[in-house]
Amino acid sequence: MRKIFSLACAAALISGAAVAEEWDMPTPYSDKTFHTANIVEFAKEVSEASNGALNITVHSAGSLIKHAEIKNAVRGQQVKIGEFFLSRLSNEDAAYGVDSQPFVATSYEDAEKLWAAQKPVITELLAKQRLMPLFSVPWPPQGLYTGSEVKSVDDLKGLKFRAYNAALEQFAALAGAAPTQVEAADIPQAFATGQVEAMITSPSTGANTKAWDFVSHYSPINAWVPKNIVVVNKAAFDALDDTVKSIVLDAAAKAEARGWEMSKQETSAKTAELTENGMIVIEPSDELLSGLKAIGADMQSAWQESASDDAKAIIEAFKQ
């Protein structure tokens, strides 16, 4: 009888171990970033709704895995889930970087329409790498940070310019600036050491990195509305109990809707924070905007020549 009881206990322990899942989730951005706050809420909802059957521990600011390595870490099941900046994958296929093409989608309304066209293509591309998208959330529209007022594209010539993906690197180079790839967490050090002198990024990143410590002017040029994406390893997701799968998908849908609203609120709140800390927020001149849009148009022409059919299909669907 004692032996049967022991076997039953062992079976229960094994069963419990099989049901309970502990996932580590690397993210690139700090705890102050609204993307991270949204993901922490997502993880909390999954744990609570599943009664602890799936617990996701968020490791922010690249503390577990560096940004550039997160996608492949999820693909190889080093971790089961992770977040990264979607257009970082544009070197794999231009479809990933459509949202970072200058002046294609410059408002939240356009960004939503673009994501609706982009999502099915991205889903298919990621499936080939045994990955599945869970949700995607945009940054606020991208603005220009400089040490003095920029009245035209000519004023950017020669500036050491922070870039975060290939499209921005190309954009800066075409403007006559000298681009350098710098992660968000490294922005203060890059400015402090003279590695960069200007940047295009969101008011969120500007405020979170205390841009007022190293530049004086911010111009909301609204150049594009790029997105982060959260992906899960498909095999790891498929191994979950059906009930837990539904919980994850439901929490992901809520996180996407919540994240878009958080992003919209960030735009005004963080722009106000820049002003409160002494930065001069100035609307871009017509000359500056027309010059930047001309660069964007040239990039679009070059992009059309080399982009995949999938990427071109996204733009066509977006324009309809």
C-alpha positions, 0 to 999 in steps of 0.5 A: 500500500505504501509503495502504491502511495509513493508511486502515486505521489511521484506520478503527481509530481511528474505531472505537476512538473510537466504542467508548470512552465517557467519561461525567461523573456529577454527584452531590449529596453529599460523598465522605464520604457512603456513597452517593458511595462506593457510586457510585464503586465502581459506576463502577469496576466498569463501567470494569473489566468493560468494559475501558475501553469505558465510563468514568464520572467521578464529580463529587461534592458538586454540584461539576459540576452543582447538585443541583436541576439534575441530573435535567434535565442528564441529560434534556438529555444535558448529562451522561449519568448522575446521582444525585439525591434521589428525592422532589425530583421530588414536585412533578412527581408525588406518586409520586416522594415516597411514601418521604418521606411521614411515618410511611408506611415507617419501617423498612428492611423497609417501605422495601424493600416500598415500593420494590418497589411504587414502582419500576415506576411511577417507571420509567414516569414517568421513561421519559416524560422519556427517563430510565431508573432504574439503582438506588436506595439509601435513607438511614438512617431520619430523626431529629430534631436540636435544641439541647435535648431535645424532649418534644412537638411544642409544643417545635418551635414557632417553630424555624427548621427545615432542609428538603430537600424539599416534604414536610419543609417541610410537616411542619415548618410543621404542627409550628409550625416555620419551614422553610427549604430548605437543601442538605446541603453548606450545613448547617454554614453555615446553622446558623452564620449562624442560618438554621436551628436544627433539622433532621430528617435521617439520622445519616449527614448529621448525622455528616458535617456535624458536627452536634455543632458546632451542636446538642446532641440527636439523637432517632431518630424514624425518621420515614421512609426516603427514597432517592436514585436514579441515572438514565441518559439512555435514548438514551445507554444505548441507544447502548451496545454490548449487552455494555456495557449488560449490564455497566452493568445488572449493576453497577447491581444490585450497587450497589443491593444493596450500597447498602442494606447500607451504609445499614443499617450507617450507621445504627448506625455514624453514630449511635454517632459522634454519641454519641462526639462529645458529642451526647445521643442520646435516644429520643423520648417517646411524647408526641412520637411521637404528636404527630408521627404525628398530623401525618403522618396529616393529611399523608396525608389531604391527600396522598390528595386531591391525589395522582395515581392512580399515587401512590395505586396505590403506597400500595395495593400497599404496604399489601397 
